[in-house]
């Protein structure tokens, strides 16, 4: 009787001797993967901080407060595709790099993943409304759930902050594990 097994190695995507991309991102490439991912995260977070600075310190009207890149490419600020793509990159990045964490670091990284999942849902609502040209709650512009209660600039600065904080705590425990977790 013949049996068949389905595996990535059988499809030629990886070999039995060589770990796949996901394994390498969470082992020998983990440090550099995290550094690259954090560079992307910090760049985006910096854009939100710059936009808040333009509104609250410089006194710019909200339509002109486009962050740094938005000053040269204003369409970026109004592009739901760009915002959704970033939320998706964040979600995928946190998910893919989660395997490399253990113990307390993994717990905090998972908290960031859960929060980012909700943030992603909010952006999915926004891009769906923009794509379908049908805004929820009879609003003149696409609105996320929490945007019904908080202004968009502040809400997304808040979202990026509450995702970033558990990521940093997770990386701290990843680099400096509590006693008893160091062997993992």
C-alpha positions, -999 to +999 in steps of 0.1 A: +000+000+000+014+033-010+014+063+013+020+099+005+030+128+028+026+164+021+054+186+033+073+217+022+104+196+018+085+173-006+076+203-027+111+215-029+104+246-008+128+236+019+151+206+025+153+182+054+187+195+062+180+232+058+154+251+079+128+271+060+125+309+059+101+310+089+125+290+110+155+311+100+137+343+107+131+330+142+166+315+148+198+326+132+182+356+115+160+365+144+180+395+157+183+411+123+147+403+115+136+421+147+159+450+139+145+455+104+109+451+116+115+476+144+129+501+119+097+498+100+076+501+132+096+531+144+094+549+110+056+546+110+053+555+147+075+586+139+051+596+112+022+596+137+043+616+162+053+641+135+016+645+125+007+651+162+036+676+165+023+695+135-012+697+149-005+704+186+029+723+186+029+740+152-008+746+152-013+733+116-049+725+105-055+688+104-058+686+066-023+701+063-007+680+091+005+651+069+035+639+089+070+638+072+064+617+041+030+632+036+046+666+032+061+654-001+035+628-010+001+641+004-018+613-012-002+589+013-023+604+042-056+598+024-047+564+010-066+537+028-046+512+008-014+524+023-028+525+058-043+490+055-011+476+039+009+489+069-016+474+094-013+441+075+025+442+074+025+449+112+001+420+118+021+396+097+055+407+111+043+403+147+028+369+139+059+356+119+084+367+145+064+354+174+079+319+171+113+332+182+100+344+216+096+323+247+083+328+282+075+363+293+088+378+261+063+357+241+034+367+264+041+404+258+046+398+221+013+380+219-004+409+236+010+432+209-004+406+183-039+407+198-040+445+199-026+447+163-052+423+152-079+446+164-061+476+148-060+456+115-098+450+118-103+488+122-083+494+090-102+466+072-134+485+080-119+517+067-106+502+034-138+483+029-159+515+032-135+534+009-135+506-017-173+501-017-180+538-015-204+531+013-196+546+047-209+530+079-230+549+104-241+574+077-208+593+081-194+615+053-161+597+054-150+561+062-150+555+100-136+528+122-154+517+153-134+536+179-131+566+155-168+572+164-155+583+198-120+596+192-104+617+164-085+596+138-050+612+143-051+606+181-067+572+178-041+558+154-012+574+174-028+556+205-031+523+186+005+524+174+016+532+210-003+504+226+010+479+201+046+493+204+048+491+242+041+454+246+065+447+217+093+466+235+085+448+268+085+415+249+119+423+233+133+433+267+123+399+282+136+382+251+170+398+255+170+397+293+148+367+303+137+364+339+155+340+361+145+305+352+137+313+316+173+319+304+178+283+293+150+286+267 
